[in-house]
Amino acid sequence: MQLFEKIPNNVNLSQNRRLQRALERWQPNYIKWWKDAGPADFQADDIYLRTAISVDSKGWANFDYVKMPDYKWGIFLAEPEQDRRIPCGDDYGKPAWQEVPGEFRNHLRRIIVTQGDTEPASVEQQRLLCACAPSMYDCRNLFQVNVEEGRHLWAMVYLLHAHFGRDGREEAEELLERRSGDFDKPRILTTFNEPIDDWLSFFMFTMFTDRDGKYQLLALAESGFDPLSRTTRFMLTEEAHHMFVGETGVGRVVKRACELMKEDPNEDARAQGGIDLDTIQRYINFWYSSSLDLFGGEISSNAADYFASGLKGRAHEAKKFDDHLAMEGVYNMEILEDEQLVTKEVPLRNAMNEILRDAYVDDNERGVARWNKIIKEAGIDYTLSLPNRRFNRKMGLHAGRHFDLAGNPITEEQFNAMRNEWLPGDADKAYIKNLMKPVLERGKMAQWLAAPARGINHKPIDFEYIRRT
């Protein structure tokens, strides 16, 4: 582990001077991007952040005060598995690749660039949130998510530089040139061009969209290209915190809503300066349905090719599946034909996106169940839920069609009539935006948000997580 190099790493970067020089030339451009498009304030302040110092599951991170531009963004791959084999596809059981197979070069580059593009995009989406943080604790968590997304960008850029020559270097430059929501050079995936200018959206994003990231990384961790597998396995270690921020953040909004409902004679959380459960449900509907699109089409030849090539597997391929070839078998999928839902058998390989989406849906159901437990314990008669996966989709079989929350086909007129009941409307957004006032005194929380159950790294909730200069 070379922790004190200009670029901290555990890939013996100093032994490859050409690669090291190339990455050191990219580094100033990255810092410029960070200062231009990263958090809009607090750059000169000391933030209590965790920094990766190893890839060991025990004690892999160090907590200390760091100025964000000085954060030690590094290149860390999980330890290699001895004699690792390709875990799925046509080359199942053969030795994993240490270099990019020529026939899969374009596919692999596309996978890495798409994954890499999401990392700076989320930082750009969230750059103004620090101006309206609901607590010092939450502001620090935002910055932790941001710097780790920056490190995940470094992880993908390393692969591009190390394995794709001039093409990789050019792609790495373009990752810094695109901007979330930019008209001329937007980010690749639609969800990463959505504005995130309030903290309810941020919590939803880290709950649902970062959870999509988890499952994409789990699929890439099964890649026969070993450097990609090792890179994503360590990224998953950091990604867990992002989903924790989202799930507990929404849970704290839910808890506060229940508290305020009980304080109000009409059980009106808004009248008490909170966010009501109906609004929380509408935000769930939007961010969950948007994140479902990130898995791609339900029936996908690309997904079949990636699996057949061994470039991308299913989440927990070795643990959860016995047949790693998937040449036989079908996936039963509901498809809308002539305004009727019919069940069709889809070849298993062509349904790989949907199989991954299934695992994602189940994971989210467990999170929503924990929110409902908060509501039940408060004695409130209300149940949050996930909409059907056909609802409000912009990609795949259901794009351009209209369904209700239960997944039943409806007309465009019926959908539009219910839009503001099902999805955040202008009035919701204006109300939420009006709540976004900064609260940065130690231990204090915004009126609409409950305090967390515990502080960070065994620190108290009122710890000085940010030292302003």
VOVEXLO-323588 format. One record per residue (C-alpha): residue number from 1; residue in one letter; x, y, z. Coordinates in Angstrom, 3 decimals, padded with zeros to 6 digits. Layout:
residues N
[NUM a [X Y Z]] ...
This chain:
residues 469
[1 m [000.000 000.000 000.000]] [2 q [001.557 003.288 -001.176]] [3 l [-000.414 005.711 001.005]] [4 f [001.916 008.681 000.887]] [5 e [002.444 008.920 -002.855]] [6 k [001.047 011.843 -004.819]] [7 i [-001.665 009.391 -005.860]] [8 p [-002.212 006.909 -002.983]] [9 n [-002.582 003.392 -004.363]] [10 n [-002.131 -000.311 -003.817]] [11 v [-001.348 -001.152 -007.453]] [12 n [002.401 -000.384 -007.342]] [13 l [001.893 002.701 -009.448]] [14 s [005.486 003.807 -008.909]] [15 q [006.618 000.695 -010.803]] [16 n [004.856 001.904 -013.951]] [17 r [006.269 005.357 -014.562]] [18 r [004.409 005.909 -017.819]] [19 l [001.040 005.212 -016.194]] [20 q [001.969 007.236 -013.135]] [21 r [002.897 010.268 -015.243]] [22 a [-000.343 009.995 -017.221]] [23 l [-002.452 009.921 -014.063]] [24 e [-000.446 012.764 -012.514]] [25 r [-001.209 014.831 -015.626]] [26 w [-004.916 014.040 -015.193]] [27 q [-004.856 014.918 -011.485]] [28 p [-004.758 018.759 -011.807]] [29 n [-007.717 018.628 -014.188]] [30 y [-009.572 016.560 -011.625]] [31 i [-008.840 019.087 -008.865]] [32 k [-010.015 021.885 -011.143]] [33 w [-013.227 019.944 -011.817]] [34 w [-013.683 019.392 -008.066]] [35 k [-013.313 023.097 -007.311]] [36 d [-015.570 024.119 -010.213]] [37 a [-018.277 021.467 -009.917]] [38 g [-017.883 019.977 -006.426]] [39 p [-019.418 021.336 -003.205]] [40 a [-020.062 025.037 -003.654]] [41 d [-018.733 026.018 -000.242]] [42 f [-016.724 024.635 002.706]] [43 q [-013.690 023.914 000.503]] [44 a [-011.346 025.689 002.920]] [45 d [-012.884 024.141 006.034]] [46 d [-011.791 021.106 008.020]] [47 i [-014.283 018.262 007.567]] [48 y [-014.295 015.131 009.722]] [49 l [-013.982 012.544 006.935]] [50 r [-012.993 008.933 006.575]] [51 t [-010.226 008.118 004.115]] [52 a [-009.354 004.695 002.767]] [53 i [-005.992 003.483 004.076]] [54 s [-006.210 -000.213 003.160]] [55 v [-008.511 -002.756 001.517]] [56 d [-008.668 -004.980 004.574]] [57 s [-012.238 -005.405 005.814]] [58 k [-011.063 -004.516 009.339]] [59 g [-009.747 -001.023 009.872]] [60 w [-009.756 -000.044 006.198]] [61 a [-010.533 003.617 006.894]] [62 n [-009.084 006.448 008.946]] [63 f [-011.205 009.294 010.369]] [64 d [-009.712 012.759 010.724]] [65 y [-010.181 016.392 009.753]] [66 v [-009.403 017.029 006.090]] [67 k [-009.858 019.960 003.740]] [68 m [-011.782 018.482 000.821]] [69 p [-009.380 019.598 -001.960]] [70 d [-006.619 017.841 000.039]] [71 y [-008.548 014.579 000.384]] [72 k [-006.404 011.558 -000.490]] [73 w [-008.268 010.270 -003.513]] [74 g [-006.564 007.018 -004.334]] [75 i [-006.603 003.855 -006.414]] [76 f [-007.485 000.809 -004.341]] [77 l [-008.296 -002.642 -005.655]] [78 a [-009.436 -005.515 -003.458]] [79 e [-006.781 -008.133 -002.827]] [80 p [-006.444 -010.601 -005.723]] [81 e [-007.967 -014.053 -005.409]] [82 q [-005.451 -016.772 -006.149]] [83 d [-006.238 -018.606 -009.376]] [84 r [-009.514 -016.690 -009.862]] [85 r [-011.750 -018.094 -012.594]] [86 i [-014.331 -016.457 -014.843]] [87 p [-017.559 -016.887 -012.860]] [88 c [-020.138 -016.945 -015.669]] [89 g [-020.778 -016.976 -019.402]] [90 d [-019.286 -018.899 -022.289]] [91 d [-015.788 -018.880 -020.768]] [92 y [-016.997 -020.006 -017.337]] [93 g [-014.242 -021.667 -015.341]] [94 k [-011.353 -020.373 -017.438]] [95 p [-008.671 -018.178 -015.820]] [96 a [-009.853 -014.610 -015.237]] [97 w [-008.351 -012.000 -017.572]] [98 q [-005.684 -009.659 -016.228]] [99 e [-005.634 -007.714 -019.502]] [100 v [-008.512 -006.648 -021.718]] [101 p [-009.406 -009.336 -024.289]] [102 g [-009.287 -007.677 -027.709]] [103 e [-012.689 -008.967 -028.766]] [104 f [-014.335 -007.390 -025.713]] [105 r [-012.430 -004.130 -025.688]] [106 n [-015.282 -001.893 -026.844]] [107 h [-017.829 -003.521 -024.560]] [108 l [-015.566 -003.177 -021.527]] [109 r [-014.711 000.421 -022.274]] [110 r [-018.400 001.261 -022.578]] [111 i [-019.162 -000.428 -019.241]] [112 i [-016.335 001.386 -017.446]] [113 v [-017.108 004.794 -018.970]] [114 t [-020.818 004.530 -018.124]] [115 q [-020.053 003.553 -014.543]] [116 g [-017.378 006.238 -014.291]] [117 d [-019.730 008.916 -015.618]] [118 t [-022.201 008.419 -012.770]] [119 e [-019.623 009.246 -010.100]] [120 p [-018.852 012.907 -010.894]] [121 a [-022.443 013.384 -012.035]] [122 s [-023.842 012.830 -008.544]] [123 v [-021.314 015.275 -007.071]] [124 e [-022.441 017.884 -009.595]] [125 q [-026.110 017.219 -008.846]] [126 q [-025.525 017.775 -005.123]] [127 r [-023.076 020.675 -005.201]] [128 l [-025.465 023.318 -003.825]] [129 l [-026.956 021.233 -001.024]] [130 c [-024.366 022.346 001.506]] [131 a [-025.960 025.805 001.442]] [132 c [-029.157 024.429 002.999]] [133 a [-027.909 021.515 005.120]] [134 p [-030.391 020.560 007.859]] [135 s [-027.591 019.833 010.367]] [136 m [-023.816 019.752 010.688]] [137 y [-024.044 015.950 010.876]] [138 d [-025.890 015.769 007.557]] [139 c [-023.624 018.289 005.862]] [140 r [-020.617 016.180 006.807]] [141 n [-022.339 013.049 005.448]] [142 l [-022.995 014.852 002.176]] [143 f [-019.301 015.656 001.868]] [144 q [-018.351 012.063 002.721]] [145 v [-020.571 010.823 -000.086]] [146 n [-019.097 013.441 -002.437]] [147 v [-015.425 012.652 -001.808]] [148 e [-016.075 008.919 -002.139]] [149 e [-017.885 009.410 -005.431]] [150 g [-014.776 011.312 -006.470]] [151 r [-012.613 008.352 -005.463]] [152 h [-014.864 006.020 -007.441]] [153 l [-014.230 008.224 -010.463]] [154 w [-010.506 007.732 -009.849]] [155 a [-011.078 003.976 -009.753]] [156 m [-012.629 003.969 -013.219]] [157 v [-010.094 006.439 -014.620]] [158 y [-007.269 004.170 -013.453]] [159 l [-008.766 001.282 -015.444]] [160 l [-009.145 003.482 -018.521]] [161 h [-005.560 004.723 -018.318]] [162 a [-004.047 001.356 -017.411]] [163 h [-005.834 -000.815 -019.966]] [164 f [-007.183 001.242 -022.875]] [165 g [-004.286 003.348 -024.126]] [166 r [-005.031 006.607 -025.928]] [167 d [-008.750 005.812 -026.132]] [168 g [-008.842 005.413 -022.365]] [169 r [-007.002 008.671 -021.754]] [170 e [-009.424 010.538 -024.016]] [171 e [-012.409 008.982 -022.256]] [172 a [-010.942 010.010 -018.904]] [173 e [-010.717 013.620 -020.079]] [174 e [-014.314 013.563 -021.276]] [175 l [-015.477 012.350 -017.862]] [176 l [-014.408 015.767 -016.566]] [177 e [-015.938 017.682 -019.463]] [178 r [-019.535 016.471 -019.246]] [179 r [-021.783 018.141 -016.673]] [180 s [-024.984 017.006 -015.004]] [181 g [-027.958 018.719 -016.635]] [182 d [-025.840 020.512 -019.235]] [183 f [-027.722 021.073 -022.491]] [184 d [-024.745 020.450 -024.761]] [185 k [-022.737 017.896 -022.752]] [186 p [-025.053 016.145 -020.303]] [187 r [-024.181 013.052 -018.297]] [188 i [-024.819 009.734 -020.041]] [189 l [-027.738 008.446 -017.936]] [190 t [-030.928 010.491 -017.565]] [191 t [-031.290 010.105 -013.785]] [192 f [-027.885 011.736 -013.336]] [193 n [-029.123 014.874 -015.054]] [194 e [-032.020 015.353 -012.623]] [195 p [-031.583 018.350 -010.306]] [196 i [-031.103 017.595 -006.615]] [197 d [-031.710 020.913 -004.910]] [198 d [-033.394 019.754 -001.721]] [199 w [-032.458 017.280 001.009]] [200 l [-035.506 015.058 000.650]] [201 s [-034.387 014.410 -002.934]] [202 f [-030.833 013.809 -001.713]] [203 f [-031.984 011.205 000.791]] [204 m [-034.128 009.557 -001.901]] [205 f [-031.230 009.611 -004.346]] [206 t [-028.829 007.972 -001.902]] [207 m [-031.515 005.432 -000.963]] [208 f [-032.660 004.454 -004.445]] [209 t [-030.113 005.615 -007.006]] [210 d [-027.060 004.663 -004.979]] [211 r [-028.714 001.295 -004.370]] [212 d [-028.865 000.858 -008.134]] [213 g [-025.146 001.612 -008.017]] [214 k [-024.712 -001.170 -005.468]] [215 y [-026.295 -003.723 -007.788]] [216 q [-024.385 -002.534 -010.824]] [217 l [-021.174 -002.888 -008.815]] [218 l [-022.221 -006.344 -007.603]] [219 a [-022.726 -007.396 -011.217]] [220 l [-019.350 -005.936 -012.242]] [221 a [-017.679 -007.624 -009.264]] [222 e [-018.477 -010.880 -011.097]] [223 s [-016.626 -009.731 -014.214]] [224 g [-014.096 -012.049 -015.793]] [225 f [-011.871 -008.966 -016.229]] [226 d [-010.147 -009.224 -012.877]] [227 p [-008.985 -005.582 -012.431]] [228 l [-012.599 -004.423 -012.861]] [229 s [-013.851 -007.054 -010.418]] [230 r [-011.273 -006.103 -007.805]] [231 t [-011.973 -002.390 -008.258]] [232 t [-015.727 -002.711 -007.817]] [233 r [-015.414 -005.046 -004.841]] [234 f [-013.652 -002.325 -002.892]] [235 m [-016.026 000.369 -004.172]] [236 l [-018.866 -001.626 -002.595]] [237 t [-017.228 -001.183 000.810]] [238 e [-017.554 002.595 000.487]] [239 e [-020.946 002.497 -001.267]] [240 a [-022.617 001.003 001.824]] [241 h [-022.330 004.346 003.638]] [242 h [-024.122 006.176 000.837]] [243 m [-027.157 003.908 001.123]] [244 f [-027.037 004.228 004.911]] [245 v [-027.256 008.022 004.503]] [246 g [-030.292 007.607 002.242]] [247 e [-032.217 004.992 004.174]] [248 t [-031.676 006.546 007.589]] [249 g [-032.222 010.034 006.150]] [250 v [-035.657 009.159 004.804]] [251 g [-036.351 007.289 008.032]] [252 r [-035.581 010.434 010.041]] [253 v [-037.931 012.496 007.829]] [254 v [-040.617 009.857 008.402]] [255 k [-040.017 009.828 012.157]] [256 r [-040.250 013.604 012.379]] [257 a [-043.430 013.607 010.292]] [258 c [-045.005 011.210 012.782]] [259 e [-043.874 013.318 015.740]] [260 l [-045.330 016.476 014.218]] [261 m [-048.588 014.745 013.265]] [262 k [-049.093 013.796 016.906]] [263 e [-048.436 017.393 017.969]] [264 d [-051.049 018.817 015.584]] [265 p [-054.800 018.640 016.301]] [266 n [-055.434 017.767 012.650]] [267 e [-052.408 015.452 012.354]] [268 d [-051.021 017.894 009.777]] [269 a [-047.217 017.640 009.669]] [270 r [-046.979 020.564 007.271]] [271 a [-048.813 022.837 009.682]] [272 q [-046.003 022.113 012.136]] [273 g [-043.221 022.792 009.647]] [274 g [-042.600 019.178 008.657]] [275 i [-042.887 017.010 005.559]] [276 d [-046.092 014.995 005.451]] [277 l [-046.188 011.286 004.667]] [278 d [-048.143 011.789 001.429]] [279 t [-045.362 014.000 000.085]] [280 i [-042.730 011.485 001.166]] [281 q [-044.673 008.814 -000.744]] [282 r [-044.709 010.954 -003.902]] [283 y [-040.944 011.438 -003.692]] [284 i [-040.518 007.689 -003.253]] [285 n [-042.603 007.116 -006.380]] [286 f [-040.468 009.490 -008.433]] [287 w [-036.963 008.506 -007.343]] [288 y [-037.660 004.779 -007.222]] [289 s [-039.192 004.699 -010.707]] [290 s [-036.381 006.858 -012.095]] [291 s [-033.766 004.571 -010.565]] [292 l [-035.438 001.474 -012.015]] [293 d [-034.635 002.853 -015.468]] [294 l [-030.914 002.670 -014.713]] [295 f [-030.942 -001.111 -015.062]] [296 g [-031.738 -000.821 -018.770]] [297 g [-034.323 -002.611 -020.873]] [298 e [-036.180 -005.633 -019.547]] [299 i [-035.234 -007.619 -022.643]] [300 s [-031.687 -006.757 -023.626]] [301 s [-029.303 -008.201 -026.198]] [302 n [-026.515 -006.113 -024.665]] [303 a [-027.118 -007.681 -021.251]] [304 a [-027.086 -011.120 -022.908]] [305 d [-023.787 -010.306 -024.647]] [306 y [-022.193 -008.998 -021.446]] [307 f [-023.163 -012.161 -019.577]] [308 a [-022.123 -014.489 -022.403]] [309 s [-018.764 -012.718 -022.613]] [310 g [-018.218 -012.965 -018.866]] [311 l [-017.967 -009.182 -018.566]] [312 k [-020.871 -008.800 -016.150]] [313 g [-022.618 -011.381 -014.018]] [314 r [-025.586 -011.521 -011.711]] [315 a [-025.338 -010.161 -008.176]] [316 h [-023.701 -012.822 -005.986]] [317 e [-023.327 -015.118 -009.001]] [318 a [-021.474 -017.887 -007.173]] [319 k [-023.629 -017.837 -004.030]] [320 k [-027.123 -017.549 -005.468]] [321 f [-027.016 -019.404 -008.789]] [322 d [-026.118 -022.947 -009.794]] [323 d [-026.215 -022.581 -013.577]] [324 h [-023.502 -020.117 -014.564]] [325 l [-023.982 -020.571 -018.306]] [326 a [-027.697 -019.655 -018.438]] [327 m [-027.975 -021.234 -021.874]] [328 e [-031.270 -022.843 -020.958]] [329 g [-034.226 -021.694 -018.934]] [330 v [-036.555 -018.739 -019.288]] [331 y [-037.723 -015.738 -017.323]] [332 n [-041.481 -015.148 -017.136]] [333 m [-042.093 -011.482 -017.859]] [334 e [-045.308 -009.462 -017.989]] [335 i [-045.533 -007.484 -021.219]] [336 l [-048.238 -005.086 -022.410]] [337 e [-049.751 -006.201 -025.720]] [338 d [-052.897 -004.631 -027.156]] [339 e [-053.432 -002.845 -023.840]] [340 q [-053.447 -006.170 -021.995]] [341 l [-050.750 -007.575 -019.741]] [342 v [-049.609 -010.980 -020.924]] [343 t [-046.864 -013.249 -019.595]] [344 k [-044.101 -014.116 -022.040]] [345 e [-041.144 -016.457 -021.668]] [346 v [-037.869 -014.621 -022.275]] [347 p [-034.554 -016.472 -022.720]] [348 l [-032.644 -016.218 -019.451]] [349 r [-029.632 -014.394 -020.878]] [350 n [-031.835 -011.723 -022.409]] [351 a [-033.446 -011.093 -019.014]] [352 m [-030.246 -010.382 -017.078]] [353 n [-031.197 -006.736 -016.488]] [354 e [-034.528 -007.828 -015.037]] [355 i [-032.934 -010.462 -012.813]] [356 l [-030.668 -007.774 -011.373]] [357 r [-033.685 -005.453 -011.026]] [358 d [-035.515 -008.187 -009.067]] [359 a [-032.748 -008.239 -006.450]] [360 y [-032.836 -004.437 -006.302]] [361 v [-036.608 -004.369 -005.770]] [362 d [-036.365 -006.904 -002.935]] [363 d [-033.622 -004.861 -001.254]] [364 n [-035.705 -001.695 -001.425]] [365 e [-038.741 -003.499 -000.016]] [366 r [-036.729 -004.271 003.104]] [367 g [-035.819 -000.599 003.460]] [368 v [-039.437 000.545 003.100]] [369 a [-040.461 -002.050 005.688]] [370 r [-038.091 -000.391 008.162]] [371 w [-039.700 002.997 007.485]] [372 n [-043.147 001.494 008.033]] [373 k [-041.965 000.093 011.346]] [374 i [-041.180 003.676 012.437]] [375 i [-044.721 004.735 011.478]] [376 k [-046.314 001.776 013.233]] [377 e [-044.324 002.357 016.431]] [378 a [-045.546 005.975 016.385]] [379 g [-049.129 004.725 016.329]] [380 i [-049.886 006.293 012.936]] [381 d [-052.205 004.480 010.519]] [382 y [-050.246 004.852 007.290]] [383 t [-048.192 002.572 005.061]] [384 l [-045.496 003.656 002.631]] [385 s [-044.976 001.471 -000.431]] [386 l [-043.020 001.107 -003.646]] [387 p [-044.982 001.607 -006.859]] [388 n [-045.114 -001.207 -009.374]] [389 r [-042.020 -001.371 -011.561]] [390 r [-044.087 -000.423 -014.612]] [391 f [-045.083 002.921 -013.104]] [392 n [-043.602 006.123 -014.596]] [393 r [-040.895 004.416 -016.603]] [394 k [-038.879 006.268 -019.248]] [395 m [-036.813 003.307 -020.486]] [396 g [-037.542 -000.250 -021.522]] [397 l [-040.771 -002.036 -022.387]] [398 h [-042.924 000.342 -020.342]] [399 a [-041.498 003.626 -021.624]] [400 g [-044.095 005.860 -023.239]] [401 r [-046.957 003.862 -021.698]] [402 h [-049.044 004.724 -018.682]] [403 f [-049.733 002.677 -015.577]] [404 d [-051.174 003.341 -012.159]] [405 l [-049.257 002.697 -008.944]] [406 a [-050.313 -000.954 -008.982]] [407 g [-049.015 -001.437 -012.515]] [408 n [-052.404 -001.530 -014.255]] [409 p [-052.495 000.020 -017.742]] [410 i [-054.346 003.337 -017.931]] [411 t [-054.741 006.102 -020.485]] [412 e [-052.531 009.156 -020.706]] [413 e [-055.499 011.282 -019.637]] [414 q [-056.021 009.153 -016.529]] [415 f [-052.332 009.359 -015.665]] [416 n [-052.231 013.139 -016.086]] [417 a [-055.326 013.514 -013.923]] [418 m [-053.541 011.728 -011.080]] [419 r [-050.016 013.005 -011.698]] [420 n [-049.920 015.392 -008.731]] [421 e [-051.335 012.697 -006.456]] [422 w [-048.652 010.232 -007.488]] [423 l [-045.573 012.367 -008.211]] [424 p [-044.132 015.567 -006.701]] [425 g [-045.845 018.565 -008.236]] [426 d [-044.833 022.206 -008.367]] [427 a [-046.592 022.899 -005.067]] [428 d [-044.719 020.058 -003.347]] [429 k [-041.387 021.219 -004.700]] [430 a [-042.046 024.824 -003.666]] [431 y [-043.009 023.732 -000.156]] [432 i [-039.947 021.501 000.239]] [433 k [-037.669 024.204 -001.149]] [434 n [-039.068 026.681 001.376]] [435 l [-038.036 024.322 004.204]] [436 m [-034.434 024.192 003.029]] [437 k [-032.789 026.560 005.500]] [438 p [-029.274 025.850 006.800]] [439 v [-028.923 024.610 010.364]] [440 l [-025.247 024.223 011.204]] [441 e [-025.070 024.758 014.948]] [442 r [-023.607 021.722 016.702]] [443 g [-026.264 019.170 017.620]] [444 k [-029.139 021.195 016.128]] [445 m [-031.547 019.797 013.513]] [446 a [-033.949 021.393 011.070]] [447 q [-037.592 021.324 012.187]] [448 w [-038.548 018.755 009.531]] [449 l [-035.872 016.178 010.414]] [450 a [-035.393 013.929 013.446]] [451 a [-031.945 013.518 014.962]] [452 p [-029.937 010.434 013.973]] [453 a [-029.760 007.477 016.345]] [454 r [-026.017 007.937 016.823]] [455 g [-023.080 010.011 015.667]] [456 i [-020.258 009.153 013.278]] [457 n [-017.394 006.880 014.314]] [458 h [-018.638 006.657 017.899]] [459 k [-018.706 010.453 018.214]] [460 p [-021.689 012.224 019.812]] [461 i [-024.340 013.777 017.613]] [462 d [-023.230 017.261 018.690]] [463 f [-019.600 016.606 017.744]] [464 e [-017.913 019.346 015.686]] [465 y [-017.999 017.499 012.348]] [466 i [-017.165 020.682 010.438]] [467 r [-014.672 023.314 011.591]] [468 r [-015.325 026.546 009.741]] [469 t [-012.304 028.706 009.041]] 
